[in-house]
Amino acid sequence: MTHRVLILCTGNCVRSQMAEGLLRQFGGSSYEVHSAGSHPSGYVSELAIEAMRAIGIDISGHRSKSVSEFTGQGFDTVITVCDPAAELCPVFPGAQRIHWSVWDPGNATGSYEEKLAAFCRVRDELAARLNKFILSNGTAENS
């Protein structure tokens, strides 16, 4: 049976997009993965696309979506990856709720290379959390 997962952030342009790409890659056909934002930005960050491309995952075809697109749909797990999204997350009846407070690499400063390195660090943090989630059979602790 496929485990349906919704990953939420505020803008759905960085963290939730990277997490969606990672879980699709790592989880394969065992997971149906979607991402959305409480206040979608309307774009996917070029630095997020580049950070994912560096590990062979293409999210360039993703689009920023509103959580309202998923109203009324059933999910097994809803993962919020930023504090504002956790506060604004609608209720999805029956879904396990997991919250990870992940720093927004969009706040990184410095050169292009320094900013990209910040996106890669967040990508790697998300990858570690998602691997743990998969290994725990679709459950994971909040942190």
DAFENSUL-V487077 format. One record per run of one state. SS is the DSSP state (~ for helix, > for strand, _ for the rest). FROM is the first residue (numbers start at 1). LEN is the number of residues. If there is no record, write none. Layout:
ss=<SS:SS>
from=<FROM:FROM>
len=<LEN:LEN>
This chain:
ss=<_:>:_:~:>:_:~:_:>:~:_:>:_:~:_:>:_:~:_:~:_>
from=<1:3:10:15:31:38:46:54:66:67:71:77:81:83:89:96:100:105:108:112:136>
len=<2:7:5:16:7:8:8:12:1:4:6:4:2:6:7:4:5:3:4:24:8>
